[in-house]
């Protein structure tokens, strides 16, 4: 897939333009988006991402189109998991609703910058060291295990990193609108808004570690990796307000993502075996018997895993809610019990 520097420049410029428009059109004036606004813009960005994938299929090749869609689905699912952590962070810092858009916007921009750096580093490593696929595969298998069994309820706002930040920075106890610093008695303090942004930036860094190796397991085209990540992050702010309540119901999302990461990890290891150059493995010769998982199967597997995790989560939480309602005493039950106790 031949991508000229001009195409790269146009793509990056258009991506920046979208985020600049987002800021001035929606984020600059503090407000809590309505469900209608969030739904319209979420649908717009998802539709734009799908249209871009179709364009890649027509202009380049449908193999690349399939790689893009598989990467986009994976990154979107990981981004939704990222949103869940954002929700925990903003709840921990008690960010007012009208300022959450600004925090999300800054967090998403930080995420895109960090992923851009990781994409460039990953492309350089893959181009020069084929053994990096072994490392990426092993990393994803470890991350898959942690994703499945780690405690997703822990609050990064109370973690060791934020404790270190609080020790070195004078922190104000209250918000001052959306300002990052405030002067009190002649001394400058950072507000909880700045701490929230720092926490979300740290979370973005952690998520980039599993995000980039995961998509490089589906394609080795840096352009597809970048555009899939960019489109996955576009509209994430609106999606946060649209499915804020639904996030808490996706109880099996972590397990679904663990399955996807493990699958891509195995795919990377198999690919590493296929292009092996390490002298202490099979004498430095490629293991051509190792199967290559086709992109159509990857796309089908990822889509099916996300669908099963979502449906199973909704069934589970609905069942739990119904059980809780059946088990809780009604008002008439309480009245009857009181009358029974009275003489």
PyMOL commands that set and color helices and strands:
alter all, ss='L'
color gray80, all
select helices_A, chain A and resi 5-27+35-59+62-92+97-128+132-149+156-158+160-168+192-216+222-233+236-242+244-247+253-274+282-284+295-327+331-341
alter helices_A, ss='H'
color red, helices_A
select strands_A, chain A and resi 181-184+187-190
alter strands_A, ss='S'
color yellow, strands_A
deselect
rebuild
show_as cartoon
